[in-house]
Amino acid sequence: MASFVDEAQVHVRAGNGGAGSVAFRREAHVARGGPDGGDGGHGGDVILEATNQMVSLLAFRDHPHRRGEDAGHGGGARRHGRNGAELIVPVPEGTIVRDRDGAVLADLAGSGDRLLAAEGGRGGRGNARFLTNRLRAPAFAEQGEVGEERWLELELKLLADVALVGFPNAGKSSLISRISAARPKIADYPFTTLEPHLGVVRTAGTGSGVDEYVVADIPGLVEGASEGRGLGHQFLRHVERARVLVVLADLAEDQGRAPEDQVRVLLDELGRHRPELLERPRLVVGSRADRLVPGERPPPERYEGELELSSATGEGLGELTRRLSRLVSEARQAAPARSTTPVLHRPPPEGVRIVREGETFVVEGREATRAVALSDLTNADALAIVQGRLRRLGVDRALARAGAREGDTVRIGNLAFDYTPGS
């Protein structure tokens, strides 16, 4: 069973708001007490929060549903219903959240970054809230609002200081296992690595570089990866956030490709995927040098190599980690400073939208739906309140622009009625 998942879907459903109460005071020697129905509570939100305690979206593969808690209803004596508890859903750092249409809602790049994925339904107001000088005994209240519900697409782009890029079987897994505590699967055949691995390299006391940095072993790229060949898009996305690139050229040429040809193809695929990747600091390294006798080694200048190494014998590993330490240090200093305050993303409000379904005009939008959520629309006073709210929201103008004519059927939430312009 795979332990690394970098694409997943999640279904989020916030808690429903509680209904407002219709109640009147009952006191001794008071013939007709006033309204005292309390408000319903607010439903619990569903919030996605980035954390450094997760490295995969595996938790969503078999269990994609997340739901906030429903709120309590209001009561007499102006007792308010309890609010539903919000649900915090952890996701790995570097998670991009999209809606079903592919629009990016948030990039949860740093620990603590949050997205309000589904907002809890607002509680309905009790009848005590509708008391006015004209309306002394309102016999209606608001229903609780239904919590938001939707499917979201999650895509993980690994956050690493260094990305190891090379053809299949170029020695990336062996290298990361030697310079860190990562233990990827290693075998002498292509595509041993089918998922990225992260390893922490510690270089304390080596000089001017950083003491610690994260290296990602990216599954082997093939020619045409930028066009999706060999799962190229899934692999290449994990290179995008790396500060430094290590391009591994296999000196043993087990795949029948010369080192300079490997480097050319790898850089070409990176540039096709994201041109800015070619501007990242990079180190071209000849790998598996132990497979050749000294006289057979191709000159480094032929493939623009800056270092030769062997994971089997340890040749060049110390120099590699020191150079990477300095490159990572320079890249971190050049990067714009990130605020220590976590980011809270909120999707933009929807407003009012008119959708045509056959001969029916459907009014969509949370405010419009809430406007008709009174408990008794047969009550003339309640109906007058609804009409005033819809007018202030601009529903009449929106229906006219959509082509609605007198007598057409209009539906808002569970309410359907015949359209009368100016009503």
C-alpha positions in Angstrom: 0.0 0.0 0.0 1.4 3.4 -1.0 2.5 5.6 1.9 2.8 8.8 -0.1 -0.2 10.6 -1.7 0.2 14.0 -3.3 -3.3 14.4 -4.9 -6.6 13.9 -3.1 -10.1 15.2 -2.7 -11.9 16.2 0.4 -15.5 16.8 1.0 -16.1 19.5 3.6 -19.5 20.2 5.3 -19.8 22.8 7.9 -22.3 22.5 10.8 -25.9 23.8 10.5 -27.0 26.8 12.4 -29.6 26.5 15.1 -33.2 27.7 14.7 -34.4 30.8 16.5 -37.2 30.3 19.0 -40.7 31.6 19.0 -41.6 32.2 22.7 -43.4 34.8 24.8 -42.9 35.7 28.4 -45.1 33.9 30.9 -45.2 35.8 34.2 -47.7 36.0 37.0 -50.1 39.0 36.8 -48.8 39.8 33.2 -51.7 39.2 30.8 -49.7 39.3 27.5 -45.9 39.0 27.9 -43.7 40.2 25.1 -41.6 38.0 22.7 -38.5 36.4 24.3 -37.4 33.7 21.9 -33.6 33.3 21.8 -31.3 33.0 18.8 -29.9 29.7 17.5 -26.1 29.1 17.7 -23.7 29.2 14.8 -22.6 26.0 13.1 -19.0 24.9 13.3 -16.7 25.9 10.5 -14.4 23.5 8.7 -10.8 24.9 8.5 -7.9 23.4 6.6 -4.6 24.2 8.4 -1.1 23.5 7.2 1.2 21.6 9.5 4.8 20.3 9.4 3.6 17.1 11.2 2.3 15.7 7.9 4.2 14.9 4.6 1.4 13.3 2.6 -2.3 13.5 1.8 -2.7 9.8 2.6 -5.3 10.6 5.3 -7.8 11.8 2.7 -7.5 8.9 0.2 -9.9 6.5 2.0 -11.6 9.0 4.3 -12.3 12.2 2.4 -15.3 13.5 4.4 -14.9 16.1 7.1 -17.9 17.7 8.9 -18.3 20.5 11.4 -20.6 20.3 14.4 -24.2 21.5 14.2 -25.3 24.2 16.6 -28.1 24.2 19.2 -31.5 25.8 18.8 -32.6 28.9 20.7 -35.1 28.7 23.6 -37.5 30.8 25.7 -36.3 33.5 28.1 -33.9 34.6 25.3 -31.7 31.6 25.8 -29.3 31.3 22.9 -28.3 27.9 21.4 -24.7 26.8 21.7 -22.3 27.3 18.9 -21.1 24.2 17.0 -17.4 23.4 17.5 -15.2 24.2 14.5 -13.2 21.4 12.9 -9.5 21.9 12.2 -8.4 19.6 9.4 -4.5 19.3 9.2 -2.9 19.2 5.7 0.9 19.1 4.9 2.8 22.3 4.3 2.8 23.2 0.6 -0.8 22.0 -0.1 -2.7 23.9 -2.8 -6.5 23.9 -2.5 -8.7 24.2 -5.6 -12.4 24.1 -6.1 -14.0 21.6 -8.5 -13.6 24.1 -11.4 -9.8 24.2 -10.8 -9.6 27.7 -9.4 -7.0 28.1 -6.7 -8.6 29.0 -3.4 -5.4 29.0 -1.3 -1.7 28.0 -1.2 -1.1 26.7 2.3 2.7 27.1 2.1 3.7 27.6 5.7 2.8 26.0 9.0 -0.3 27.6 10.5 -1.7 28.9 7.2 -5.4 28.4 7.1 -8.3 28.2 4.7 -11.9 28.6 5.8 -13.0 25.7 3.6 -16.7 25.7 4.7 -18.4 28.3 6.8 -20.8 27.2 9.4 -24.5 28.2 9.1 -25.5 31.2 10.9 -28.0 30.8 13.7 -31.6 32.0 13.2 -32.8 34.9 15.1 -35.5 34.4 17.7 -38.8 36.3 17.6 -37.5 38.7 20.3 -35.2 40.2 17.5 -38.2 41.2 15.4 -39.9 43.3 18.1 -40.6 46.9 16.8 -43.0 49.7 17.7 -45.3 48.5 14.9 -44.8 44.8 15.4 -45.4 44.1 19.1 -46.0 40.4 19.0 -44.0 38.7 16.2 -45.1 35.1 16.0 -42.2 33.9 13.7 -38.4 33.4 13.9 -35.6 32.5 11.6 -34.6 29.0 10.7 -30.9 28.1 11.1 -28.8 28.4 8.0 -27.5 25.3 6.4 -23.7 25.0 6.6 -21.6 25.2 3.4 -20.8 22.0 1.7 -18.5 21.3 -1.2 -15.7 19.1 -2.7 -12.2 20.5 -2.8 -9.1 19.3 -4.7 -5.9 19.0 -2.8 -2.4 19.0 -4.4 0.8 18.7 -2.5 4.0 20.3 -3.7 6.8 19.3 -1.4 8.8 21.9 0.4 12.5 21.1 0.3 15.8 23.0 0.2 17.3 20.7 -2.4 15.8 18.5 -5.1 17.7 15.6 -6.6 16.9 15.4 -10.4 18.1 12.7 -12.6 17.1 9.8 -15.0 15.7 6.6 -13.5 18.4 4.5 -11.8 20.9 7.4 -11.7 21.7 6.9 -8.0 19.3 9.4 -6.4 17.9 7.0 -3.8 21.4 5.7 -2.9 22.7 9.3 -2.5 19.9 10.5 -0.2 20.3 7.3 1.9 24.0 8.1 2.4 23.7 11.8 3.3 20.6 11.6 5.4 18.5 9.2 7.5 16.0 8.6 4.7 15.7 5.0 3.6 14.1 4.8 0.2 13.8 1.5 -1.8 17.1 0.9 -3.7 17.4 -1.6 -6.5 19.3 -1.9 -9.8 16.5 -1.3 -12.2 14.7 1.8 -13.5 11.8 3.4 -11.6 12.6 1.9 -8.2 11.4 5.2 -6.7 7.8 5.8 -7.5 7.2 8.5 -4.8 9.3 11.3 -3.5 11.3 10.9 -0.3 12.5 13.6 2.1 15.8 13.5 4.1 17.3 15.9 6.5 21.0 16.6 6.1 22.9 17.9 9.1 26.3 19.6 8.5 27.0 21.3 11.8 30.5 22.7 12.0 31.3 22.6 8.3 31.8 26.3 7.9 29.7 29.2 6.4 26.6 27.2 5.3 23.5 26.2 7.1 23.6 23.5 9.7 20.6 21.6 8.4 18.6 21.4 5.2 16.0 19.1 3.6 16.7 17.1 0.4 14.0 15.6 -1.8 14.6 12.5 -3.8 12.4 13.2 -6.9 11.4 10.1 -8.9 13.4 9.7 -12.1 12.4 11.9 -15.0 12.3 10.7 -18.6 12.4 12.6 -21.9 8.9 14.1 -22.4 8.2 14.4 -18.7 7.1 18.0 -19.1 4.3 16.7 -21.4 3.2 14.1 -18.9 5.2 11.1 -20.1 6.2 8.7 -17.3 4.0 10.5 -14.7 6.1 13.6 -15.5 3.7 16.2 -14.2 3.2 14.4 -10.9 7.0 14.3 -10.4 7.9 17.7 -11.7 5.5 19.5 -9.3 7.8 18.6 -6.4 10.7 20.4 -8.0 8.9 23.7 -8.1 9.5 24.8 -4.5 13.1 23.6 -4.1 15.7 26.3 -3.5 18.6 24.4 -5.1 18.7 21.7 -7.8 21.2 18.8 -8.0 21.3 17.4 -11.5 22.7 13.9 -11.4 24.4 12.6 -14.5 25.0 8.8 -14.4 28.7 8.3 -15.4 28.1 4.6 -15.8 25.7 5.2 -18.7 23.7 2.1 -17.8 20.8 3.4 -19.8 22.9 3.9 -22.9 22.9 7.7 -22.6 26.0 9.8 -22.3 26.3 12.2 -19.3 26.2 15.3 -21.4 23.0 14.0 -23.1 21.4 13.3 -19.7 22.1 16.8 -18.5 20.8 18.4 -21.7 17.5 16.5 -21.6 17.0 17.0 -17.9 17.5 20.8 -18.1 15.3 20.9 -21.2 12.4 19.1 -19.4 12.8 21.5 -16.4 12.7 24.5 -18.6 9.6 23.3 -20.5 7.8 22.7 -17.2 8.7 26.0 -15.6 11.2 28.3 -17.3 12.1 29.9 -14.0 13.5 26.5 -12.8 16.6 27.1 -15.0 17.4 30.2 -13.0 17.5 28.3 -9.6 21.0 27.6 -8.1 22.0 24.2 -9.3 24.9 21.8 -9.0 25.7 19.3 -11.8 27.1 16.1 -10.3 28.5 12.9 -11.9 27.1 10.0 -10.0 28.1 6.3 -9.6 31.8 7.1 -10.3 32.8 3.8 -8.7 31.4 2.0 -11.8 34.3 3.3 -13.9 38.1 3.0 -13.7 39.8 6.4 -13.5 40.9 6.4 -17.1 37.4 5.8 -18.4 35.7 8.7 -16.6 34.4 11.4 -19.0 36.0 14.8 -18.3 33.6 16.9 -16.1 33.7 19.8 -18.5 32.0 17.6 -21.1 28.8 17.5 -19.1 29.3 20.7 -17.1 30.0 18.6 -14.0 31.2 20.3 -10.9 31.7 17.2 -8.8 32.0 13.5 -9.0 30.8 11.1 -6.4 30.0 7.5 -5.5 27.4 6.6 -2.9 28.9 3.1 -2.7 32.4 4.3 -1.7 31.6 7.7 -0.2 33.7 9.5 -2.7 32.7 13.2 -2.9 29.8 13.0 -0.4 31.4 15.3 2.1 32.2 17.9 -0.5 28.7 17.7 -1.9 27.0 18.3 1.5 29.3 21.3 2.2 28.6 22.9 -1.2 24.9 22.3 -0.8 25.0 23.8 2.7 26.5 27.1 1.2 24.1 27.2 -1.7 21.1 26.7 0.5 22.3 29.4 2.9 22.6 31.8 0.0 19.2 30.9 -1.4 17.5 31.3 2.0 19.1 34.8 2.4 18.0 35.8 -1.1 14.4 34.6 -0.6 11.9 37.3 0.6 11.2 37.2 4.3 8.1 35.3 5.2 5.7 36.8 7.8 5.6 34.8 11.0 1.9 35.5 11.2 -0.1 32.6 9.7 -2.3 33.5 6.8 -6.1 33.0 6.9 -7.7 32.6 3.5 -11.4 33.3 3.0 -13.1 32.6 -0.3 -14.7 35.7 -1.7 -18.5 36.2 -1.0 -20.8 34.9 -3.7 -23.4 37.7 -3.8 -26.6 37.2 -5.6 -26.7 35.1 -8.8 -29.6 34.1 -11.1 -29.6 30.7 -12.7 -32.1 29.5 -15.3 -33.4 26.0 -14.8 -36.0 25.4 -17.6 -38.8 27.9 -17.0 -37.7 28.6 -13.4 -35.4 31.4 -12.3 -33.3 30.2 -9.3 -31.8 32.9 -7.0 -28.5 31.7 -5.5 -26.5 33.2 -2.7 -26.3 32.8 1.0 -27.8 36.2 1.8 -30.8 35.6 -0.5 -31.4 32.2 1.0 -31.1 33.5 4.5 -33.6 36.3 3.7 -36.4 33.7 3.1 -35.5 31.5 6.1 -38.3 32.7 8.3 -40.4 30.0 10.1 -43.9 31.2 8.9 -44.1 32.8 5.5 -47.9 32.7 5.7 -47.6 35.5 8.3 -48.1 38.8 6.6 -45.6 40.6 8.8 -42.9 37.9 8.1 -43.6 38.1 4.3 -43.2 41.9 4.4 -39.8 41.5 6.1 -38.7 39.0 3.4 -39.7 41.3 0.6 -37.8 44.2 2.1 -34.6 42.1 2.5 -34.8 40.8 -1.1 -35.3 44.4 -2.4 -32.2 45.6 -0.5 -30.1 42.7 -1.9 -31.0 43.8 -5.4 -32.9 40.6 -6.3 -35.5 42.4 -8.2 -32.9 44.1 -10.4 -31.0 40.9 -10.9 -34.2 39.0 -12.0 -35.1 41.8 -14.5 -31.6 41.7 -16.0 -31.9 37.9 -16.3 -35.1 38.3 -18.3 -37.8 37.4 -15.8 -41.3 38.5 -16.6 -44.4 38.8 -14.6 -45.8 35.4 -13.8 -42.6 33.5 -14.2 -41.7 31.1 -11.4 -38.9 32.1 -9.1 -37.3 29.9 -6.5 -35.1 31.0 -3.5 -34.1 28.1 -1.3 -37.2 26.2 -0.5 -39.5 29.1 -1.4 -41.1 29.2 -4.9 -43.4 32.1 -6.1 -44.7 33.9 -9.1 -42.6 36.9 -10.1 -44.2 40.3 -9.9 -41.9 43.2 -10.9 -41.5 45.8 -8.1 -43.1 43.5 -5.5 
